[in-house]
């Protein structure tokens, strides 16, 4: 089944699955932020560092399963597989969009 994602969200998952920290960071606006594992990462440099660290730690890939539009973006349920106990798990990726960029992402 093909899931329709906003272009920047599809770009995010493509870069994430390629373990491309620079590509992930460029999906976000200048002041974009990620909230993951009870931490907040704001701005391109912080997002790039977060993605490099989590990529090295977990070597995860994400298969989007479902996308639900919201007032400010969308929530994507994704199956995350990687080097961690309980893999794979289904997580929610709550994207807030601002134009063609991601303003915020919360992973839960």
Backbone as a printed PyTorch tensor [residue, N CA C, xyz], in Angstrom:
tensor([[[ 0.8420, -1.1800,  0.0000],
         [ 0.0000,  0.0000,  0.0000],
         [ 0.8910,  1.2490,  0.0000]],

        [[ 0.5860,  2.1710, -0.8660],
         [ 1.3370,  3.4190, -0.9670],
         [ 0.7030,  4.4600, -0.0450]],

        [[ 1.5310,  5.1000,  0.7540],
         [ 1.0540,  6.1210,  1.6900],
         [ 1.4450,  7.4850,  1.1460]],

        [[ 0.4740,  8.3840,  1.0640],
         [ 0.7600,  9.7400,  0.6130],
         [ 1.2640, 10.5640,  1.7840]],

        [[ 2.4420, 11.1560,  1.5880],
         [ 3.0560, 12.0000,  2.6010],
         [ 3.3130, 13.3690,  2.0000]],

        [[ 3.2360, 14.4340,  2.8070],
         [ 3.7040, 15.7240,  2.3030],
         [ 5.1520, 15.5810,  1.8260]],

        [[ 5.5200, 16.3320,  0.7960],
         [ 6.8420, 16.1780,  0.1730],
         [ 7.9790, 16.2500,  1.1750]],

        [[ 7.9770, 17.2240,  2.0640],
         [ 9.0830, 17.3720,  3.0160],
         [ 9.1210, 16.2190,  4.0220]],

        [[ 7.9730, 15.6400,  4.3320],
         [ 7.9310, 14.4860,  5.2370],
         [ 8.5160, 13.2620,  4.5320]],

        [[ 8.1670, 13.0740,  3.2660],
         [ 8.7690, 11.9870,  2.4820],
         [10.2790, 12.1800,  2.3930]],

        [[10.7140, 13.4350,  2.1630],
         [12.1540, 13.7320,  2.1110],
         [12.8240, 13.3930,  3.4350]],

        [[12.1540, 13.7090,  4.5510],
         [12.6930, 13.3990,  5.8800],
         [12.9270, 11.9000,  6.0220]],

        [[11.9110, 11.0810,  5.7150],
         [12.0610,  9.6320,  5.8740],
         [13.1090,  9.0680,  4.9150]],

        [[13.1840,  9.5940,  3.7010],
         [14.2150,  9.1310,  2.7560],
         [15.6130,  9.4180,  3.2920]],

        [[15.8190, 10.6390,  3.7940],
         [17.1320, 10.9990,  4.3480],
         [17.4300, 10.2010,  5.6110]],

        [[16.4330, 10.0430,  6.4630],
         [16.6170,  9.2830,  7.7010],
         [17.0170,  7.8430,  7.3910]],

        [[16.3110,  7.2080,  6.4780],
         [16.6110,  5.8140,  6.1400],
         [17.9500,  5.6490,  5.4330]],

        [[18.4380,  6.7230,  4.8080],
         [19.7640,  6.6980,  4.1800],
         [20.8570,  7.0650,  5.1850]],

        [[20.4540,  7.3410,  6.4290],
         [21.3810,  7.7610,  7.4990],
         [22.1530,  9.0130,  7.0710]],

        [[21.4120,  9.9450,  6.4620],
         [21.9560, 11.2060,  5.9500],
         [21.5590, 12.3380,  6.9030]],

        [[22.4020, 12.6070,  7.8930],
         [22.1010, 13.6300,  8.9060],
         [21.9600, 15.0140,  8.2870]],

        [[22.7720, 15.3270,  7.2850],
         [22.6520, 16.6260,  6.6180],
         [21.3130, 16.7360,  5.9000]],

        [[20.9160, 15.6600,  5.2230],
         [19.6360, 15.6470,  4.5170],
         [18.4590, 15.7980,  5.4650]],

        [[18.5340, 15.1500,  6.6260],
         [17.4800, 15.2880,  7.6310],
         [17.4070, 16.7360,  8.0950]],

        [[18.5380, 17.3230,  8.4310],
         [18.5630, 18.6970,  8.9550],
         [17.9820, 19.6950,  7.9600]],

        [[18.2550, 19.5220,  6.6710],
         [17.7660, 20.4800,  5.6810],
         [16.2620, 20.3930,  5.4630]],

        [[15.6080, 19.3580,  5.9750],
         [14.1510, 19.2750,  5.8920],
         [13.4800, 20.2600,  6.8510]],

        [[14.2370, 20.7520,  7.8230],
         [13.7030, 21.6340,  8.8570],
         [13.9770, 23.1000,  8.5350]],

        [[13.0900, 23.9710,  9.0120],
         [13.3490, 25.3940,  8.9540],
         [14.5190, 25.7380,  9.8560]],

        [[15.0460, 26.9440,  9.7340],
         [16.2140, 27.3770, 10.5110],
         [16.0320, 27.1610, 12.0120]],

        [[14.8290, 27.4260, 12.5230],
         [14.5480, 27.2670, 13.9560],
         [13.7990, 25.9760, 14.2540]],

        [[13.8050, 25.0420, 13.3070],
         [13.0930, 23.7830, 13.4930],
         [13.5730, 23.0570, 14.7270]],

        [[12.6940, 22.2060, 15.2540],
         [13.0790, 21.4620, 16.4460],
         [12.5770, 20.0330, 16.3900]],

        [[13.3110, 19.1640, 17.0840],
         [12.9460, 17.7620, 17.2460],
         [12.8540, 17.4900, 18.7350]],

        [[11.7840, 16.7990, 19.1340],
         [11.6460, 16.3160, 20.5050],
         [11.6400, 14.7940, 20.4260]],

        [[12.6630, 14.1920, 21.0300],
         [12.8410, 12.7420, 20.9660],
         [13.5260, 12.2740, 22.2410]],

        [[13.0610, 11.1800, 22.7980],
         [13.6450, 10.5990, 24.0020],
         [13.8020, 11.6400, 25.1160]],

        [[12.7700, 12.4510, 25.3160],
         [12.7090, 13.4580, 26.3830],
         [13.7610, 14.5660, 26.2220]],

        [[14.2690, 14.7480, 25.0170],
         [15.2280, 15.8280, 24.7540],
         [14.7320, 16.6660, 23.5830]],

        [[15.1770, 17.9230, 23.5710],
         [14.7910, 18.8750, 22.5250],
         [16.0470, 19.2930, 21.7810]],

        [[15.9690, 19.2830, 20.4510],
         [17.0930, 19.6460, 19.5880],
         [16.5810, 20.7180, 18.6280]],

        [[17.1360, 21.9310, 18.7090],
         [16.6240, 23.0310, 17.8940],
         [17.7060, 23.5920, 17.0030]],

        [[17.3550, 23.8300, 15.7420],
         [18.2710, 24.3930, 14.7570],
         [18.9930, 23.2960, 13.9930]],

        [[19.4860, 23.6500, 12.8180],
         [20.1160, 22.6730, 11.9260],
         [21.2890, 21.9370, 12.5760]],

        [[22.1630, 22.6560, 13.2680],
         [23.3290, 21.9980, 13.8710],
         [22.9190, 20.9810, 14.9280]],

        [[21.9660, 21.3340, 15.7710],
         [21.5120, 20.4210, 16.8240],
         [20.7790, 19.2200, 16.2320]],

        [[19.9720, 19.4500, 15.2050],
         [19.2480, 18.3450, 14.5640],
         [20.2330, 17.4090, 13.8670]],

        [[21.2160, 17.9710, 13.2040],
         [22.2490, 17.1630, 12.5330],
         [22.9990, 16.3000, 13.5660]],

        [[23.3780, 16.8860, 14.6920],
         [24.0910, 16.1520, 15.7460],
         [23.2020, 15.0650, 16.3420]],

        [[21.9270, 15.3750, 16.5720],
         [20.9760, 14.3820, 17.0840],
         [20.8780, 13.2000, 16.1240]],

        [[20.7360, 13.4850, 14.8370],
         [20.5640, 12.4060, 13.8550],
         [21.8330, 11.5640, 13.7420]],

        [[22.9980, 12.1960, 13.7880],
         [24.2500, 11.4180, 13.7480],
         [24.3600, 10.5040, 14.9680]],

        [[24.0320, 11.0310, 16.1410],
         [24.1410, 10.2440, 17.3740],
         [23.1390,  9.0910, 17.3930]],

        [[21.8830,  9.3610, 17.0400],
         [20.8870,  8.2850, 17.0670],
         [21.1470,  7.2750, 15.9500]],

        [[21.6490,  7.7400, 14.8090],
         [21.9900,  6.8170, 13.7260],
         [23.0920,  5.8590, 14.1310]],

        [[24.1100,  6.3820, 14.7990],
         [25.2200,  5.5370, 15.2490],
         [24.7680,  4.5770, 16.3480]],

        [[23.8840,  5.0430, 17.2120],
         [23.4470,  4.2270, 18.3450],
         [22.4690,  3.1250, 17.9270]],

        [[21.5060,  3.4600, 17.0650],
         [20.4170,  2.5350, 16.7610],
         [20.4420,  1.9370, 15.3530]],

        [[21.0920,  2.5820, 14.3880],
         [21.0970,  2.1350, 12.9910],
         [19.6720,  1.8070, 12.5270]],

        [[18.7370,  2.6600, 12.8710],
         [17.3210,  2.3910, 12.6280],
         [16.8890,  2.7690, 11.2150]],

        [[15.8620,  2.0830, 10.7580],
         [15.1460,  2.4530,  9.5410],
         [13.6670,  2.5320,  9.9050]],

        [[12.9340,  3.3240,  9.1310],
         [11.5260,  3.5620,  9.4230],
         [10.7010,  3.2480,  8.1900]],

        [[ 9.6650,  2.4510,  8.3810],
         [ 8.7030,  2.1610,  7.3170],
         [ 7.3790,  2.8370,  7.6900]],

        [[ 7.0310,  3.9420,  7.0140],
         [ 5.7570,  4.5960,  7.3100],
         [ 4.5890,  3.6440,  7.0530]],

        [[ 3.6550,  3.5960,  8.0090],
         [ 2.4970,  2.7130,  7.9120],
         [ 1.2050,  3.4610,  7.6480]],

        [[ 1.1250,  4.6980,  8.1420],
         [-0.1190,  5.4500,  8.0890],
         [ 0.2040,  6.9310,  8.2450]],

        [[-0.5620,  7.7770,  7.5780],
         [-0.3890,  9.2280,  7.7070],
         [-1.7490,  9.8660,  7.9170]],

        [[-1.8790, 10.5870,  9.0330],
         [-3.1200, 11.2730,  9.3650],
         [-2.8680, 12.7760,  9.3590]],

        [[-3.5560, 13.5160,  8.4790],
         [-3.3950, 14.9720,  8.4650],
         [-3.8670, 15.5960,  9.7780]],

        [[-3.1940, 16.6670, 10.1850],
         [-3.5960, 17.4580, 11.3490],
         [-3.7180, 18.9120, 10.8980]],

        [[-4.1640, 19.7640, 11.7940],
         [-4.3300, 21.1770, 11.4570],
         [-3.0100, 21.8310, 11.0540]],

        [[-1.8900, 21.3650, 11.6150],
         [-0.5950, 22.0110, 11.3410],
         [ 0.3790, 21.1200, 10.5860]],

        [[-0.0170, 19.9060, 10.2210],
         [ 0.8940, 19.0030,  9.5260],
         [ 0.3080, 17.6220,  9.3930]],

        [[ 0.9590, 16.6340, 10.0280],
         [ 0.4610, 15.2610,  9.9830],
         [ 1.1380, 14.4310, 11.0680]],

        [[ 0.5010, 13.3120, 11.3810],
         [ 1.0810, 12.3200, 12.2730],
         [ 1.2810, 11.0560, 11.4570]],

        [[ 2.5120, 10.5680, 11.4380],
         [ 2.8450,  9.3520, 10.7100],
         [ 3.1520,  8.2600, 11.7240]],

        [[ 2.4770,  7.1270, 11.5750],
         [ 2.8500,  5.9450, 12.3510],
         [ 3.8850,  5.2120, 11.5200]],

        [[ 5.0030,  4.8590, 12.1610],
         [ 6.0630,  4.1820, 11.4360],
         [ 6.6320,  3.0180, 12.2130]],

        [[ 6.9260,  1.9430, 11.4810],
         [ 7.5850,  0.8010, 12.1040],
         [ 9.0810,  1.0510, 12.0750]],

        [[ 9.6740,  1.1320, 13.2680],
         [11.0910,  1.4460, 13.4160],
         [11.8350,  0.1560, 13.7540]],

        [[12.7950, -0.1830, 12.9020],
         [13.6210, -1.3750, 13.1020],
         [15.0580, -0.9280, 13.2710]],

        [[15.7610, -1.5720, 14.2000],
         [17.1550, -1.1910, 14.3900],
         [17.8080, -1.9880, 15.4950]],

        [[18.8960, -1.4340, 15.9780],
         [19.7190, -2.0770, 16.9900],
         [19.2860, -1.6060, 18.3800]],

        [[18.1200, -2.0930, 18.8210],
         [17.6300, -1.7520, 20.1520],
         [16.6760, -2.8500, 20.6140]],

        [[16.5470, -3.0280, 21.9280],
         [15.6500, -4.0670, 22.4490],
         [14.2100, -3.8220, 22.0040]],

        [[13.5200, -4.8970, 21.6300],
         [12.1250, -4.7970, 21.2350],
         [11.9080, -4.4510, 19.7760]],

        [[12.9810, -4.3110, 19.0080],
         [12.8540, -3.9670, 17.5940],
         [12.1450, -5.0880, 16.8460]],

        [[11.2160, -4.7370, 15.9680],
         [10.7430, -3.4070, 15.6100],
         [ 9.6340, -2.9190, 16.5500]],

        [[ 9.4510, -1.5970, 16.5720],
         [ 8.3740, -0.9620, 17.3290],
         [ 7.6680,  0.0270, 16.4100]],

        [[ 6.4280,  0.3200, 16.7430],
         [ 5.6770,  1.3330, 16.0070],
         [ 5.6800,  2.6100, 16.8370]],

        [[ 6.1640,  3.6870, 16.2220],
         [ 6.2060,  4.9950, 16.8840],
         [ 5.3870,  5.9990, 16.0900]],

        [[ 4.9930,  7.0650, 16.7700],
         [ 4.2950,  8.1690, 16.1190],
         [ 5.2570,  9.3100, 15.8620]],

        [[ 5.1830,  9.8720, 14.6660],
         [ 6.0110, 11.0040, 14.2530],
         [ 5.0580, 12.1610, 13.9760]],

        [[ 4.9940, 13.1130, 14.9100],
         [ 4.0640, 14.2400, 14.8290],
         [ 4.7900, 15.4260, 14.2010]],

        [[ 4.4960, 15.6840, 12.9380],
         [ 5.1430, 16.7570, 12.1770],
         [ 4.2840, 18.0070, 12.1910]],

        [[ 4.9040, 19.1400, 12.5050],
         [ 4.2920, 20.4510, 12.3040],
         [ 5.0420, 21.0900, 11.1530]],

        [[ 4.3060, 21.5140, 10.1480],
         [ 4.9160, 22.0570,  8.9370],
         [ 4.7380, 23.5640,  8.8690]],

        [[ 5.7050, 24.2130,  8.2300],
         [ 5.6380, 25.6530,  7.9550],
         [ 6.0790, 25.8250,  6.5050]],

        [[ 5.1100, 25.9370,  5.6170],
         [ 5.4440, 25.9980,  4.1970],
         [ 6.0280, 24.6720,  3.7470]],

        [[ 7.1890, 24.7400,  3.0990],
         [ 7.8310, 23.5380,  2.5610],
         [ 8.8620, 22.9540,  3.5320]],

        [[ 8.8340, 23.3700,  4.7900],
         [ 9.8050, 22.8960,  5.7840],
         [ 9.0780, 22.3230,  6.9980]],

        [[ 9.8200, 21.5420,  7.7760],
         [ 9.3130, 21.0350,  9.0460],
         [ 9.6460, 22.0600, 10.1220]],

        [[ 8.6180, 22.4980, 10.8520],
         [ 8.8310, 23.4340, 11.9570],
         [ 9.1560, 22.6730, 13.2350]],

        [[ 8.5090, 21.5270, 13.4240],
         [ 8.7210, 20.7330, 14.6250],
         [ 8.3650, 19.2770, 14.3490]],

        [[ 9.0710, 18.4050, 15.0430],
         [ 8.8060, 16.9730, 14.9900],
         [ 8.8910, 16.4310, 16.4080]],

        [[ 7.8340, 15.7440, 16.8320],
         [ 7.8690, 15.0360, 18.1090],
         [ 7.7240, 13.5570, 17.8110]],

        [[ 8.6720, 12.7640, 18.3310],
         [ 8.6500, 11.3160, 18.1390],
         [ 8.2170, 10.6910, 19.4520]],

        [[ 7.1560,  9.8790, 19.3790],
         [ 6.6550,  9.2250, 20.5940],
         [ 6.2170,  7.8120, 20.3090]]])
